[in-house]
Amino acid sequence: MIDIAQFNKLRARSFNEQRALLKKLSKGQTVLCQTCGDTISLNIAVKEGEKAVAQCAKGCTHIELDVA
Ligand SMILES: [Zn+2]
């Protein structure tokens, strides 16, 4: 059985974390990967259809960003 309430809570939390992460990156602040402690860098999409990605060097943090 999937606990829907718990699932939604986790989703909301990760969404908020992503937003907080983005906010820091867009201000030029350094954000560290919670898994490996490496610096997370923001790669802006260069081609149409590509997504901007925030990731650490090892790839344990890899967040695709839905930017309009
Ligand atoms: Zn990492």
PDB file of the backbone (N, CA, C, O) and the ligand in Angstrom, with CONECT records:
HET     ZN  A 101       1
ATOM      1  N   MET A   1       0.838  -1.215   0.000  1.00  0.00           N
ATOM      2  CA  MET A   1       0.000   0.000   0.000  1.00  0.00           C
ATOM      3  C   MET A   1       0.870   1.262   0.000  1.00  0.00           C
ATOM      4  O   MET A   1       1.845   1.369   0.743  1.00  0.00           O
ATOM      5  N   ILE A   2       0.496   2.176  -0.828  1.00  0.00           N
ATOM      6  CA  ILE A   2       1.214   3.451  -0.840  1.00  0.00           C
ATOM      7  C   ILE A   2       0.456   4.445   0.041  1.00  0.00           C
ATOM      8  O   ILE A   2      -0.752   4.638  -0.095  1.00  0.00           O
ATOM      9  N   ASP A   3       1.180   5.041   0.912  1.00  0.00           N
ATOM     10  CA  ASP A   3       0.585   6.061   1.758  1.00  0.00           C
ATOM     11  C   ASP A   3       0.587   7.381   0.981  1.00  0.00           C
ATOM     12  O   ASP A   3       1.607   8.064   0.881  1.00  0.00           O
ATOM     13  N   ILE A   4      -0.570   7.713   0.440  1.00  0.00           N
ATOM     14  CA  ILE A   4      -0.659   8.891  -0.442  1.00  0.00           C
ATOM     15  C   ILE A   4      -0.293  10.186   0.277  1.00  0.00           C
ATOM     16  O   ILE A   4       0.417  11.032  -0.267  1.00  0.00           O
ATOM     17  N   ALA A   5      -0.779  10.326   1.484  1.00  0.00           N
ATOM     18  CA  ALA A   5      -0.503  11.562   2.230  1.00  0.00           C
ATOM     19  C   ALA A   5       0.999  11.728   2.442  1.00  0.00           C
ATOM     20  O   ALA A   5       1.549  12.819   2.289  1.00  0.00           O
ATOM     21  N   GLN A   6       1.640  10.634   2.793  1.00  0.00           N
ATOM     22  CA  GLN A   6       3.082  10.673   3.020  1.00  0.00           C
ATOM     23  C   GLN A   6       3.816  10.982   1.709  1.00  0.00           C
ATOM     24  O   GLN A   6       4.769  11.761   1.672  1.00  0.00           O
ATOM     25  N   PHE A   7       3.346  10.355   0.661  1.00  0.00           N
ATOM     26  CA  PHE A   7       3.939  10.555  -0.656  1.00  0.00           C
ATOM     27  C   PHE A   7       3.847  12.019  -1.081  1.00  0.00           C
ATOM     28  O   PHE A   7       4.825  12.604  -1.547  1.00  0.00           O
ATOM     29  N   ASN A   8       2.673  12.596  -0.915  1.00  0.00           N
ATOM     30  CA  ASN A   8       2.488  13.998  -1.283  1.00  0.00           C
ATOM     31  C   ASN A   8       3.363  14.920  -0.440  1.00  0.00           C
ATOM     32  O   ASN A   8       3.874  15.929  -0.926  1.00  0.00           O
ATOM     33  N   LYS A   9       3.524  14.561   0.805  1.00  0.00           N
ATOM     34  CA  LYS A   9       4.345  15.346   1.703  1.00  0.00           C
ATOM     35  C   LYS A   9       5.805  15.348   1.215  1.00  0.00           C
ATOM     36  O   LYS A   9       6.467  16.385   1.174  1.00  0.00           O
ATOM     37  N   LEU A  10       6.275  14.160   0.852  1.00  0.00           N
ATOM     38  CA  LEU A  10       7.640  14.044   0.352  1.00  0.00           C
ATOM     39  C   LEU A  10       7.812  14.838  -0.931  1.00  0.00           C
ATOM     40  O   LEU A  10       8.813  15.531  -1.118  1.00  0.00           O
ATOM     41  N   ARG A  11       6.837  14.732  -1.802  1.00  0.00           N
ATOM     42  CA  ARG A  11       6.900  15.467  -3.060  1.00  0.00           C
ATOM     43  C   ARG A  11       6.952  16.958  -2.814  1.00  0.00           C
ATOM     44  O   ARG A  11       7.755  17.670  -3.418  1.00  0.00           O
ATOM     45  N   ALA A  12       6.102  17.424  -1.936  1.00  0.00           N
ATOM     46  CA  ALA A  12       6.055  18.851  -1.634  1.00  0.00           C
ATOM     47  C   ALA A  12       7.377  19.308  -1.044  1.00  0.00           C
ATOM     48  O   ALA A  12       7.867  20.399  -1.335  1.00  0.00           O
ATOM     49  N   ARG A  13       7.941  18.448  -0.208  1.00  0.00           N
ATOM     50  CA  ARG A  13       9.198  18.826   0.417  1.00  0.00           C
ATOM     51  C   ARG A  13      10.313  18.920  -0.617  1.00  0.00           C
ATOM     52  O   ARG A  13      11.097  19.870  -0.608  1.00  0.00           O
ATOM     53  N   SER A  14      10.381  17.935  -1.506  1.00  0.00           N
ATOM     54  CA  SER A  14      11.457  17.985  -2.485  1.00  0.00           C
ATOM     55  C   SER A  14      11.254  19.156  -3.443  1.00  0.00           C
ATOM     56  O   SER A  14      12.225  19.744  -3.920  1.00  0.00           O
ATOM     57  N   PHE A  15      10.008  19.492  -3.722  1.00  0.00           N
ATOM     58  CA  PHE A  15       9.724  20.652  -4.576  1.00  0.00           C
ATOM     59  C   PHE A  15      10.222  21.927  -3.912  1.00  0.00           C
ATOM     60  O   PHE A  15      10.852  22.771  -4.547  1.00  0.00           O
ATOM     61  N   ASN A  16       9.929  22.050  -2.629  1.00  0.00           N
ATOM     62  CA  ASN A  16      10.388  23.228  -1.893  1.00  0.00           C
ATOM     63  C   ASN A  16      11.904  23.277  -1.811  1.00  0.00           C
ATOM     64  O   ASN A  16      12.510  24.345  -1.902  1.00  0.00           O
ATOM     65  N   GLU A  17      12.509  22.109  -1.639  1.00  0.00           N
ATOM     66  CA  GLU A  17      13.969  22.057  -1.584  1.00  0.00           C
ATOM     67  C   GLU A  17      14.579  22.480  -2.909  1.00  0.00           C
ATOM     68  O   GLU A  17      15.585  23.188  -2.950  1.00  0.00           O
ATOM     69  N   GLN A  18      13.952  22.034  -3.992  1.00  0.00           N
ATOM     70  CA  GLN A  18      14.455  22.416  -5.314  1.00  0.00           C
ATOM     71  C   GLN A  18      14.358  23.912  -5.523  1.00  0.00           C
ATOM     72  O   GLN A  18      15.266  24.543  -6.063  1.00  0.00           O
ATOM     73  N   ARG A  19      13.224  24.475  -5.081  1.00  0.00           N
ATOM     74  CA  ARG A  19      13.054  25.912  -5.221  1.00  0.00           C
ATOM     75  C   ARG A  19      14.072  26.680  -4.406  1.00  0.00           C
ATOM     76  O   ARG A  19      14.622  27.684  -4.859  1.00  0.00           O
ATOM     77  N   ALA A  20      14.316  26.199  -3.202  1.00  0.00           N
ATOM     78  CA  ALA A  20      15.299  26.850  -2.324  1.00  0.00           C
ATOM     79  C   ALA A  20      16.693  26.759  -2.936  1.00  0.00           C
ATOM     80  O   ALA A  20      17.479  27.705  -2.893  1.00  0.00           O
ATOM     81  N   LEU A  21      16.974  25.586  -3.507  1.00  0.00           N
ATOM     82  CA  LEU A  21      18.268  25.359  -4.150  1.00  0.00           C
ATOM     83  C   LEU A  21      18.466  26.317  -5.320  1.00  0.00           C
ATOM     84  O   LEU A  21      19.512  26.952  -5.461  1.00  0.00           O
ATOM     85  N   LEU A  22      17.445  26.401  -6.141  1.00  0.00           N
ATOM     86  CA  LEU A  22      17.492  27.284  -7.305  1.00  0.00           C
ATOM     87  C   LEU A  22      17.708  28.728  -6.911  1.00  0.00           C
ATOM     88  O   LEU A  22      18.470  29.460  -7.544  1.00  0.00           O
ATOM     89  N   LYS A  23      17.025  29.120  -5.860  1.00  0.00           N
ATOM     90  CA  LYS A  23      17.102  30.497  -5.391  1.00  0.00           C
ATOM     91  C   LYS A  23      18.538  30.841  -5.014  1.00  0.00           C
ATOM     92  O   LYS A  23      19.059  31.902  -5.358  1.00  0.00           O
ATOM     93  N   LYS A  24      19.162  29.905  -4.294  1.00  0.00           N
ATOM     94  CA  LYS A  24      20.549  30.122  -3.878  1.00  0.00           C
ATOM     95  C   LYS A  24      21.475  30.164  -5.079  1.00  0.00           C
ATOM     96  O   LYS A  24      22.335  31.040  -5.179  1.00  0.00           O
ATOM     97  N   LEU A  25      21.297  29.209  -5.999  1.00  0.00           N
ATOM     98  CA  LEU A  25      22.166  29.153  -7.173  1.00  0.00           C
ATOM     99  C   LEU A  25      22.023  30.412  -8.018  1.00  0.00           C
ATOM    100  O   LEU A  25      23.007  30.938  -8.538  1.00  0.00           O
ATOM    101  N   SER A  26      20.789  30.888  -8.150  1.00  0.00           N
ATOM    102  CA  SER A  26      20.569  32.060  -8.992  1.00  0.00           C
ATOM    103  C   SER A  26      21.157  33.316  -8.365  1.00  0.00           C
ATOM    104  O   SER A  26      21.404  34.306  -9.055  1.00  0.00           O
ATOM    105  N   LYS A  27      21.380  33.273  -7.053  1.00  0.00           N
ATOM    106  CA  LYS A  27      22.023  34.406  -6.380  1.00  0.00           C
ATOM    107  C   LYS A  27      23.534  34.272  -6.397  1.00  0.00           C
ATOM    108  O   LYS A  27      24.257  35.145  -5.918  1.00  0.00           O
ATOM    109  N   GLY A  28      24.004  33.152  -6.962  1.00  0.00           N
ATOM    110  CA  GLY A  28      25.436  32.937  -7.022  1.00  0.00           C
ATOM    111  C   GLY A  28      26.011  32.343  -5.747  1.00  0.00           C
ATOM    112  O   GLY A  28      27.226  32.327  -5.553  1.00  0.00           O
ATOM    113  N   GLN A  29      25.132  31.854  -4.878  1.00  0.00           N
ATOM    114  CA  GLN A  29      25.609  31.239  -3.644  1.00  0.00           C
ATOM    115  C   GLN A  29      26.067  29.812  -3.914  1.00  0.00           C
ATOM    116  O   GLN A  29      25.595  29.151  -4.839  1.00  0.00           O
ATOM    117  N   THR A  30      26.994  29.359  -3.088  1.00  0.00           N
ATOM    118  CA  THR A  30      27.482  27.990  -3.218  1.00  0.00           C
ATOM    119  C   THR A  30      26.543  27.037  -2.489  1.00  0.00           C
ATOM    120  O   THR A  30      26.193  27.240  -1.327  1.00  0.00           O
ATOM    121  N   VAL A  31      26.151  25.998  -3.208  1.00  0.00           N
ATOM    122  CA  VAL A  31      25.302  24.981  -2.604  1.00  0.00           C
ATOM    123  C   VAL A  31      26.031  23.647  -2.674  1.00  0.00           C
ATOM    124  O   VAL A  31      26.573  23.280  -3.717  1.00  0.00           O
ATOM    125  N   LEU A  32      26.041  22.933  -1.574  1.00  0.00           N
ATOM    126  CA  LEU A  32      26.746  21.654  -1.537  1.00  0.00           C
ATOM    127  C   LEU A  32      25.770  20.488  -1.642  1.00  0.00           C
ATOM    128  O   LEU A  32      24.663  20.524  -1.105  1.00  0.00           O
ATOM    129  N   CYS A  33      26.213  19.461  -2.347  1.00  0.00           N
ATOM    130  CA  CYS A  33      25.433  18.243  -2.475  1.00  0.00           C
ATOM    131  C   CYS A  33      25.284  17.599  -1.096  1.00  0.00           C
ATOM    132  O   CYS A  33      26.258  17.467  -0.355  1.00  0.00           O
ATOM    133  N   GLN A  34      24.066  17.204  -0.763  1.00  0.00           N
ATOM    134  CA  GLN A  34      23.837  16.607   0.549  1.00  0.00           C
ATOM    135  C   GLN A  34      24.395  15.195   0.626  1.00  0.00           C
ATOM    136  O   GLN A  34      24.568  14.652   1.717  1.00  0.00           O
ATOM    137  N   THR A  35      24.673  14.602  -0.518  1.00  0.00           N
ATOM    138  CA  THR A  35      25.178  13.229  -0.531  1.00  0.00           C
ATOM    139  C   THR A  35      26.705  13.176  -0.482  1.00  0.00           C
ATOM    140  O   THR A  35      27.277  12.480   0.356  1.00  0.00           O
ATOM    141  N   CYS A  36      27.370  13.921  -1.391  1.00  0.00           N
ATOM    142  CA  CYS A  36      28.825  13.814  -1.454  1.00  0.00           C
ATOM    143  C   CYS A  36      29.544  15.062  -0.943  1.00  0.00           C
ATOM    144  O   CYS A  36      30.761  15.042  -0.757  1.00  0.00           O
ATOM    145  N   GLY A  37      28.801  16.144  -0.716  1.00  0.00           N
ATOM    146  CA  GLY A  37      29.409  17.349  -0.183  1.00  0.00           C
ATOM    147  C   GLY A  37      30.123  18.189  -1.228  1.00  0.00           C
ATOM    148  O   GLY A  37      30.788  19.174  -0.904  1.00  0.00           O
ATOM    149  N   ASP A  38      29.979  17.789  -2.485  1.00  0.00           N
ATOM    150  CA  ASP A  38      30.585  18.530  -3.580  1.00  0.00           C
ATOM    151  C   ASP A  38      29.738  19.763  -3.920  1.00  0.00           C
ATOM    152  O   ASP A  38      28.580  19.869  -3.515  1.00  0.00           O
ATOM    153  N   THR A  39      30.326  20.667  -4.652  1.00  0.00           N
ATOM    154  CA  THR A  39      29.603  21.863  -5.036  1.00  0.00           C
ATOM    155  C   THR A  39      28.604  21.555  -6.152  1.00  0.00           C
ATOM    156  O   THR A  39      28.929  20.866  -7.120  1.00  0.00           O
ATOM    157  N   ILE A  40      27.416  22.061  -6.007  1.00  0.00           N
ATOM    158  CA  ILE A  40      26.411  21.883  -7.051  1.00  0.00           C
ATOM    159  C   ILE A  40      26.484  23.063  -8.004  1.00  0.00           C
ATOM    160  O   ILE A  40      26.452  24.221  -7.587  1.00  0.00           O
ATOM    161  N   SER A  41      26.583  22.755  -9.283  1.00  0.00           N
ATOM    162  CA  SER A  41      26.643  23.834 -10.259  1.00  0.00           C
ATOM    163  C   SER A  41      25.401  23.820 -11.132  1.00  0.00           C
ATOM    164  O   SER A  41      24.748  22.794 -11.318  1.00  0.00           O
ATOM    165  N   LEU A  42      25.108  24.976 -11.647  1.00  0.00           N
ATOM    166  CA  LEU A  42      23.916  25.133 -12.467  1.00  0.00           C
ATOM    167  C   LEU A  42      24.325  25.207 -13.928  1.00  0.00           C
ATOM    168  O   LEU A  42      25.096  26.080 -14.327  1.00  0.00           O
ATOM    169  N   ASN A  43      23.805  24.290 -14.712  1.00  0.00           N
ATOM    170  CA  ASN A  43      24.072  24.300 -16.143  1.00  0.00           C
ATOM    171  C   ASN A  43      22.828  24.770 -16.880  1.00  0.00           C
ATOM    172  O   ASN A  43      21.809  24.081 -16.922  1.00  0.00           O
ATOM    173  N   ILE A  44      22.933  25.924 -17.442  1.00  0.00           N
ATOM    174  CA  ILE A  44      21.794  26.476 -18.166  1.00  0.00           C
ATOM    175  C   ILE A  44      21.687  25.806 -19.537  1.00  0.00           C
ATOM    176  O   ILE A  44      22.693  25.568 -20.205  1.00  0.00           O
ATOM    177  N   ALA A  45      20.476  25.514 -19.934  1.00  0.00           N
ATOM    178  CA  ALA A  45      20.261  24.905 -21.249  1.00  0.00           C
ATOM    179  C   ALA A  45      20.739  25.840 -22.345  1.00  0.00           C
ATOM    180  O   ALA A  45      20.442  27.035 -22.345  1.00  0.00           O
ATOM    181  N   VAL A  46      21.480  25.271 -23.273  1.00  0.00           N
ATOM    182  CA  VAL A  46      22.001  26.099 -24.354  1.00  0.00           C
ATOM    183  C   VAL A  46      21.205  25.922 -25.639  1.00  0.00           C
ATOM    184  O   VAL A  46      21.162  26.815 -26.485  1.00  0.00           O
ATOM    185  N   LYS A  47      20.576  24.762 -25.774  1.00  0.00           N
ATOM    186  CA  LYS A  47      19.779  24.523 -26.976  1.00  0.00           C
ATOM    187  C   LYS A  47      18.298  24.521 -26.641  1.00  0.00           C
ATOM    188  O   LYS A  47      17.904  24.265 -25.504  1.00  0.00           O
ATOM    189  N   GLU A  48      17.505  24.803 -27.623  1.00  0.00           N
ATOM    190  CA  GLU A  48      16.069  24.772 -27.437  1.00  0.00           C
ATOM    191  C   GLU A  48      15.632  23.336 -27.151  1.00  0.00           C
ATOM    192  O   GLU A  48      16.089  22.399 -27.808  1.00  0.00           O
ATOM    193  N   GLY A  49      14.755  23.171 -26.178  1.00  0.00           N
ATOM    194  CA  GLY A  49      14.287  21.836 -25.836  1.00  0.00           C
ATOM    195  C   GLY A  49      15.105  21.181 -24.742  1.00  0.00           C
ATOM    196  O   GLY A  49      14.682  20.186 -24.152  1.00  0.00           O
ATOM    197  N   GLU A  50      16.269  21.733 -24.472  1.00  0.00           N
ATOM    198  CA  GLU A  50      17.077  21.197 -23.377  1.00  0.00           C
ATOM    199  C   GLU A  50      16.615  21.803 -22.065  1.00  0.00           C
ATOM    200  O   GLU A  50      16.012  22.874 -22.011  1.00  0.00           O
ATOM    201  N   LYS A  51      16.931  21.062 -21.007  1.00  0.00           N
ATOM    202  CA  LYS A  51      16.571  21.581 -19.696  1.00  0.00           C
ATOM    203  C   LYS A  51      17.807  22.028 -18.958  1.00  0.00           C
ATOM    204  O   LYS A  51      18.883  21.446 -19.099  1.00  0.00           O
ATOM    205  N   ALA A  52      17.640  23.067 -18.172  1.00  0.00           N
ATOM    206  CA  ALA A  52      18.724  23.471 -17.287  1.00  0.00           C
ATOM    207  C   ALA A  52      18.832  22.419 -16.196  1.00  0.00           C
ATOM    208  O   ALA A  52      17.824  21.877 -15.742  1.00  0.00           O
ATOM    209  N   VAL A  53      20.042  22.136 -15.785  1.00  0.00           N
ATOM    210  CA  VAL A  53      20.259  21.091 -14.789  1.00  0.00           C
ATOM    211  C   VAL A  53      21.151  21.607 -13.671  1.00  0.00           C
ATOM    212  O   VAL A  53      22.173  22.249 -13.918  1.00  0.00           O
ATOM    213  N   ALA A  54      20.755  21.322 -12.455  1.00  0.00           N
ATOM    214  CA  ALA A  54      21.620  21.587 -11.313  1.00  0.00           C
ATOM    215  C   ALA A  54      22.200  20.258 -10.889  1.00  0.00           C
ATOM    216  O   ALA A  54      21.457  19.331 -10.569  1.00  0.00           O
ATOM    217  N   GLN A  55      23.525  20.151 -10.881  1.00  0.00           N
ATOM    218  CA  GLN A  55      24.123  18.866 -10.524  1.00  0.00           C
ATOM    219  C   GLN A  55      25.480  19.035  -9.861  1.00  0.00           C
ATOM    220  O   GLN A  55      26.157  20.051 -10.021  1.00  0.00           O
ATOM    221  N   CYS A  56      25.856  17.998  -9.107  1.00  0.00           N
ATOM    222  CA  CYS A  56      27.190  17.982  -8.531  1.00  0.00           C
ATOM    223  C   CYS A  56      28.098  17.203  -9.473  1.00  0.00           C
ATOM    224  O   CYS A  56      27.634  16.577 -10.427  1.00  0.00           O
ATOM    225  N   ALA A  57      29.399  17.250  -9.192  1.00  0.00           N
ATOM    226  CA  ALA A  57      30.369  16.633 -10.100  1.00  0.00           C
ATOM    227  C   ALA A  57      30.167  15.122 -10.201  1.00  0.00           C
ATOM    228  O   ALA A  57      30.394  14.535 -11.259  1.00  0.00           O
ATOM    229  N   LYS A  58      29.742  14.490  -9.106  1.00  0.00           N
ATOM    230  CA  LYS A  58      29.587  13.037  -9.104  1.00  0.00           C
ATOM    231  C   LYS A  58      28.232  12.590  -9.638  1.00  0.00           C
ATOM    232  O   LYS A  58      28.045  11.424  -9.986  1.00  0.00           O
ATOM    233  N   GLY A  59      27.309  13.506  -9.699  1.00  0.00           N
ATOM    234  CA  GLY A  59      26.015  13.180 -10.290  1.00  0.00           C
ATOM    235  C   GLY A  59      24.982  12.630  -9.328  1.00  0.00           C
ATOM    236  O   GLY A  59      23.894  12.248  -9.761  1.00  0.00           O
ATOM    237  N   CYS A  60      25.282  12.575  -8.033  1.00  0.00           N
ATOM    238  CA  CYS A  60      24.255  12.075  -7.105  1.00  0.00           C
ATOM    239  C   CYS A  60      23.150  13.103  -6.926  1.00  0.00           C
ATOM    240  O   CYS A  60      22.008  12.750  -6.633  1.00  0.00           O
ATOM    241  N   THR A  61      23.490  14.376  -7.102  1.00  0.00           N
ATOM    242  CA  THR A  61      22.439  15.379  -7.187  1.00  0.00           C
ATOM    243  C   THR A  61      22.285  15.758  -8.646  1.00  0.00           C
ATOM    244  O   THR A  61      23.220  16.249  -9.278  1.00  0.00           O
ATOM    245  N   HIS A  62      21.108  15.527  -9.163  1.00  0.00           N
ATOM    246  CA  HIS A  62      20.857  15.849 -10.572  1.00  0.00           C
ATOM    247  C   HIS A  62      19.405  16.285 -10.672  1.00  0.00           C
ATOM    248  O   HIS A  62      18.491  15.460 -10.671  1.00  0.00           O
ATOM    249  N   ILE A  63      19.209  17.583 -10.758  1.00  0.00           N
ATOM    250  CA  ILE A  63      17.857  18.104 -10.766  1.00  0.00           C
ATOM    251  C   ILE A  63      17.590  18.830 -12.083  1.00  0.00           C
ATOM    252  O   ILE A  63      18.246  19.821 -12.406  1.00  0.00           O
ATOM    253  N   GLU A  64      16.630  18.326 -12.823  1.00  0.00           N
ATOM    254  CA  GLU A  64      16.240  19.019 -14.047  1.00  0.00           C
ATOM    255  C   GLU A  64      15.282  20.124 -13.677  1.00  0.00           C
ATOM    256  O   GLU A  64      14.360  19.933 -12.885  1.00  0.00           O
ATOM    257  N   LEU A  65      15.508  21.254 -14.247  1.00  0.00           N
ATOM    258  CA  LEU A  65      14.718  22.413 -13.887  1.00  0.00           C
ATOM    259  C   LEU A  65      13.752  22.786 -14.993  1.00  0.00           C
ATOM    260  O   LEU A  65      14.119  22.920 -16.160  1.00  0.00           O
ATOM    261  N   ASP A  66      12.519  22.949 -14.591  1.00  0.00           N
ATOM    262  CA  ASP A  66      11.503  23.344 -15.561  1.00  0.00           C
ATOM    263  C   ASP A  66      11.461  24.857 -15.632  1.00  0.00           C
ATOM    264  O   ASP A  66      10.716  25.515 -14.906  1.00  0.00           O
ATOM    265  N   VAL A  67      12.271  25.387 -16.518  1.00  0.00           N
ATOM    266  CA  VAL A  67      12.274  26.829 -16.684  1.00  0.00           C
ATOM    267  C   VAL A  67      11.591  27.179 -17.996  1.00  0.00           C
ATOM    268  O   VAL A  67      11.834  26.545 -19.023  1.00  0.00           O
ATOM    269  N   ALA A  68      10.750  28.175 -17.953  1.00  0.00           N
ATOM    270  CA  ALA A  68       9.985  28.536 -19.134  1.00  0.00           C
ATOM    271  C   ALA A  68      10.879  29.251 -20.143  1.00  0.00           C
ATOM    272  O   ALA A  68      10.414  29.639 -21.214  1.00  0.00           O
TER     273      ALA A  68
HETATM  274 ZN    ZN A 101      26.896  14.650  -5.000  1.00  0.00          ZN2+
END
